[in-house]
Structure formats: C-alpha cells, structure tokens
Amino acid sequence: MLEIRDLHKDFGDVAALNGCSFSVDRGRMLGFLGPNGAGKTTAMRSIFGLIRPDSGRVSWNGDPITANETRLFGYMPEQRGLYPKMKTHDQLAYLGRLRGMTKREAAEAAAYWLDRFGLAERRADPVEALSHGNQQRVQLAAALVHSPDLLVLDEPFSGLDPIAVETMSDVLREQAASGKAVVFSSHQLDLVEDLCEDVAIINHGAVVVEGNVRTLKDAAPIRHLEIEIEGDPSPLLGALEGVRHSVTSGAMHTVIIDAATDMRGFLARAQDAGRIRHFTYTTPSLSDLFREAVQ
Amino acid sequence: MTGAGIIWQVAHREITERGRSKAYLVTTGVTLLIVVGLIVVPTFFGGGPDKYPVGSVGAGNEAIIDSAGLLGNAGLEPGQDPKVIFTVTSFDRVEEAKAALETGDIDAVLVDAREVIVKSASGFGGSPLVGLLQRGASSVELEALVSEKGQAAADVIAVMTSDPLTTTTLSGPKPGKENAGVVAYAGLMLLYIAILLYGTWILSGVTEEKSNRVVEVLISSVKPWQLLAGKIAGIGVLGIAQFSGTIMVALVAVKYTKTFDLPSIGATSVANLIIWFILGFLIYAMLFGAAGSLVSRMEDAQNVAFPMTMIAVAGFFVSIVALDDPDGLAATVGTFVPLTAPFVVPVRAAFDAIPLWQFAASVILVMLTIAGLTLVAGRIYAGALLRFGGRTKLREAWHSAAE
C-alpha cells in the first residue's frame, strides 16, 4: 500500500504541497484530481524521491521508500520523454534492465507490451518515427515493462484519441485487477468516474476530498437536479432554496442544490408551473463533487 | 540490481547507441584519415633523395658538384639511400643554360667554377642547393690548400661535416630529445581535441536527456549520480577506444613511413598520453556533465560550457609555452592547477623535464579534484535535472538537491 502523509513542500514563496495526504491499496485504482497548479505533479514526483518534501512521509507497505522500491514502481511523467533515436524495443528493454530485469526478461517484456499495443512491427523503428498516439503507448509501456507493483501516471489520457483511451483504460483496469496499486491524475472527470472506485481531490497543496466515489456521492451534502418545463421557470427556480450552482443550456436547467432542500414541495410547485418534460434528482456527479471541493 | 550494475547498464547503452551512431563512426574515420594523412602524405613529397639537376658551362665545375654531393650525403650509414643526387648537364654557352633554367630543366648553372646562376633568389623555404654548391666550392679550395700535406678530399669533407663542439642547453629539450618535441606536440594536440570532443559529448548527452525529457523517467528508477557516472563511463570507453586506436594507427604509420625514429616514441610516452587522457577526460567530463544539466535546450549548452572551454584553451596555451620551456614558471604552475595539468604535464613528461615528485603530486591532485567533483558535480546535476526551461542557477541546483 502506498501511503502519503502530511507532505509539505515550498518552492520559494509558493507552497506546492501543504499537508497533502492520501493512500492507495494494492488492487485499487485511485483517480488523483485537482485544478492546474494544485500540486498533483509535485506529489507524484515526491513518491519517487524526485522532489524532497520539506516534511511529511511517503511509505510503501509501511516502510519509507528508497531506490530499491522506486525501481519496482512504474512512472509516466506529465512531460513525456523517451530517447527519440533509440529503437522502440531496445528502449523498453533498456528501461527493464535499469529496473533490474535480466536481459532475457527485459527483451520478452518489451516484446509483450509492443505486441499488446499493436506496435510489434514497429519494434525496430526509432521512437521519433512513431505517431503521437503511438509514442504515448510506448510511454505507457515504459512504465509497465518491469511489471511494477505501483503505477503512478501523470495525465495518462491527455492527448489520446478515443480508441487509445479505451486501450489505456483496459490496461489500467487489468493492472488493478491483477493486484497492482494504480494512481493516475486526470482532468477528464467522466473517465475517472468510469474507471476509478476511489478518488482524491487536491487543492492548494492539500487533499480536500478522499474516498470511495460511491460513498462520497451518497454522503455529499449536495444533489444534482435537472429540470425542463414548458413555460417560464424563472419564478419557480428563483424561489428554490439552497442553490449552490446553476447552469442553463437551452430549456434545460441544471442546479446543484443542498441535499437538505425539500424536493416534494418543489416538485409540486413545478407541476403547477407547467408541463414537466424532464426531471432528474440524483446524487452529484464527480464533476459536481470536484467543483464543490475546489471552489 | 547493484549500483555498479546500473552504472554498467547506462554505460552499455551509451556504448552501443553512440558507438553505432554515424557521428561516432564518422569522427573515428575522419580522425584516422587525418592522422595517417599527416604522417604518410609528406613522405610522398619529402621521401627519397632530393634531386638537383645542375647545368655546367666551362671548366672546373664537376669537382664542386662532386664535393657538394659528398657534403649533402655526409653521415650516411653504408647501404643507406643517398639524401641528395646531383646530375650534370653541360652547355656550350651561358644563354643556352639560362634558357634551360627558365624552363625548369635544371635548378642552377655553374659557370667556370666562379659563378652560380639560379632562377630567383626567394629565400624562405628555398632549396639548400646554393648553400651546398658554395660549401662544395669552399671544400674544393680547401682541398687545394691542404693537398700538399697529402690530405684527401674525403678527409676535408669529414672535417667540414663534423660537430666538434658538444652542445649543452640550459632549458628546452635536452639534446637527443628533439623528437620528443614532435611527440609532445602531437600528443598535446590529440589530448586537447579528445578531451574537449568527448567532454562536449557528455555536455550534449546530458542536455539532450533533459531536452527530450527522458530524464524524469530515468531518475524515477536510478539515482542521478548513477546516470551521470554511467554516461561518463560509457563515453569514456568510446573515447579511450578512439584515442588509443588513433595513437596505435599513428605508430604503425610512423613505423612504415619511417617519418620518425620509432624507439624515441616509447611505450612510456604512449602510457603517459593515455593516463593523462583518462584523468583529463574525467575532470572535464564532470564539469561538462554538471554544466549540461543546467540547461534544457541544446542551443544553451555551448554557452553554459564556455567557462570550461576557456580553461581548456588556457591550459593548451600554457602547454605551448611548456613546449619551449618545459621547466619554466608557466609550466610549473600549470602542473599544479588541476584543470591545466592534463595538458601541461604530458608535455613536460615527454621532455623528461618534470621531477618525479611533481608528476606524482600532479596526478594525486587531479585525482583528488575528480573525487571532489564527483560530489559537487553530482549534486548540481541531481538538483538541476528536473528544472526545465531557462537556465538553472548553480546555487538553485545546489540547494535543490539538498537533503
């Protein structure tokens, strides 16, 4: 289990991490969310000792992380990078070797992942000759080649086409299912909601929401309301209490509202105001939780 | 995997990827061609005896030409090829001889053993022909003077070409070490080029890994110092292969062309060059490695390496001074400055002009500096690697790597 406890890190006057804590169990996948500049990359780098926190603790299975552990982790940095002129297969095999695989294991693993991503025929091509999407696949393979116990992926989905997103999602699900701990950051909240059972939301260097997505939604003090009626909804919505946020798109009104707000009364008034075309009242989406958390 | 294993993996990648690269193969080929060319080509022009076709008008010229030939070939071992060959063409009139001089059929005309005519009086790099003829004429006269005492022409020549005075120099190459100057100069050029060339490879290799961002993946698995050490080891192996290969090929070329006397370029000279190449390469590699980590773009890499390049240039000039004055002040100071020692000490050693204690002290000083730089350069490198964009200040890099 990866455990991050109360990390602090200042860069000059800027507090990049300000009491950041979260954890990931083996066999689980954690979506690590936060606005730009919230400290996601700094937190991920500190797992690998790429950044030394001013205070706090990063541990794996209860022990502090040293070079011996990081070699068993897989990392996909936000800034992608491989040797552009090195052959795809050699590159993956080299990274496998650096992390302690034998020559044969590394060659087999490189071949397996290239095959898995449909790049078997490109094994002898230099990375720079591959398309952007294929380079991303090789980058993921570079994080996976040594079959790491923990995968840390910084924005693995950014810039991917829908097909590539699907491949990437399948691989991540499979990794978690096989007992690996997986953490990835993303701004694609629908995707995270689809993939992850657990999320952590970081804002201004501290995790403000953490837990199981289902539980968080149920426990959230807000609800997601969508309504479309014939006629003018303004008086109806104007009288609604506990509105946190509202968006109007055509005739459709989306409102984030306090969970405590009385819905029976509202529904009765709505029926009086005009014919209801659409009405949903649900637990909030991950996007709603995110907006609430970072506002 | 052990630290050494990781360093070996990094070094191995450098060796296989760079060793197969066009840049390495081309520089190796070009270096060998230049070195062989410098040694072999002059023998096509300078090899074999100098041929002097001389015109003769009137009487008494043959004796002068014979004497000039004997003077030119003085000191030859039996069975050796002659150094000069005179051929004589007789003309009836001076005008005919001058015409032949104009066309270049002959190089000089002797008239009645009193006058020598040449095409022009260009002195610089000119042929020694006129001088030989003058000395030939003197020796003919001398022979006439001493002939009554029964001395033969050959004895006169022997006296004229001997060096009765022994030469002692207060400074500069010791007598009999003149070839050492050539060896030291050639060695210095090779060292200077090699240290800067491979140092630049380290510089660009480090910056390249930053500019293509692969460095973050790498140092998530290995420690920065292991990456730097592996890179220096790998490029060092390629450098030593290229450097000693060049020296070996040069020695073989020298052996076959007989440009120099091979025994004067002994095994100690070669060992001396290789030792100082390794020391010089290591010290500059550390500095170039740290410098390369400060920038993320190849365009900035040369700028950040400028101070080191200037120090190397300074070391080179001190060595040029040391070529003339291997025991002088500049050479002695250069011996104890770790960054100039790799250029200066091999030159002094080639002349046997460095006391053993200074040689040993210099080696130890350079090795201590390398050890110190391993820590300092390694820390700067580690602190600067993940600072992308712009140029990282030394102080930032240093503190960023602090525990």
Interface residues (C-beta under 8 A of the other chain):
Chain A: R45 F48 L50 I51 R52 A67 T70 R71 F73 Y75 M76 P77 Q79 R80 G81 L82 Y83 P84 K85 M86 Y94 L95 R97 L98 R99 G100 A142 A143
Chain B: M1 I6 Q9 V10 R13 E17 S21 N212 R213 V214 V215 E216 V217 L218 I219 S220 S221 V222 K223 L386 F388 A402 E403
